[in-house]
Amino acid sequence: MDVYKVSNQNKLDVVNNTSFENEKEIQNLVENNLETLFNLTFVKTEVVCEQFRFDTLCWDEENKSFIIIEYKNTKSFSVIDQGYSYLSVMLNNKSDFVLEYNENMKENIKRDDVDWSQSRVIFISSKFNDYQKNSVNFKDVPFELWEIEKFSNGTIGIQQILSNSKESIKNLENKNNTIVKKVSDEVIKYDEETIITKYNKNSLNVYEKLKKELLELGNISIKVTKGYVSFLKNKKGFIYLNPRKDYLELDFIYRIDFEGKVKTKKSMFKFNDPDKQFTFHSNNYKEQYKHKLTEKSDISYVMFCLRQKYESMK
């Protein structure tokens, strides 16, 4: 992709790529912007466990899981081998990772508070080769590849290398590889179809209709967890879809306060639901609206309501 900057005379000036000096430059940039880039919380840099040194340890508050980030400024490494080795070490030393969290964060957690099945490794590099990209082209590998670019005007670009495969890596596992088998037995990467059709396969049709409309809003990404599918605007939770027996429960947060004083929070927008299709739910910590999404739902009306939430988010 060619990048240009618009000058005062409405002319386009070329913005050139520049190289990162080393992996540490990438690491410092990402660690200082974890929430913006990945909606993750920084725990510690350079964590040592067994014979490994993990570049960045993060916490995923939404999934209650640990995330390891590894930075590369070279193409000569195996994503699969390193990723599975890192996750294996984490699963074999859970108490050590909980201790790292408790020593570096303001609150303490217990080992059972962590959803280890949602652990994953994020690799960040200025460039991945075709072999590395193909090695993770499965629907369920617990790794993410992100390419990061630096431009001459100080702009940074970052993009995830997404899998387009429906093949499971479990079909290709070497049964003699105990590391891969152990990780695959405990760490699970869920896909949209599995979650949405958990109780009712017909739910997928209405989900795809809503998904199409949501993606057209722009700046929307999808995050799949073991309990729900969330749509994010600029990496912030926008709406959530939870599978139920006869419908998909769609909800979005209206106000939230982690200290339990939600009534004191100023609402960011006024919600207009003239047909009263959304129900209001509240407690001391959050207020949210819910809708039972079925094949009979008026997607146009649902989108009319959801756009209000979308437009309220930066």
Secondary structure, DSSP 8 states (H G I E B T S, - for coil): ---EEE-TTS-EEE--EE--SSHHHHHHHHHTTHHHHHS-EEEEEEEEETTEEEEEEEEETTTTEEEEEEEES-S-S-HHHHHHHHHHHHHHTHHHHHHHHHHHSSS---GGGS-GGG-EEEEEES---HHHHHHT-STT-SEEEEEEEEETTS-EEEEEE-------GGGG--TT-HHHHHHHHH-----HHHHHTSS-TTHHHHHHHHHHHHHTTSSEEEEE-SS-EEEEETTEEEEEEEE-SSSEEEEEEEEE-TTS-GGGS--SS----TT--SEEEE-SSEEEEEEEE-TTS-HHHHHHHHHHHHHH--
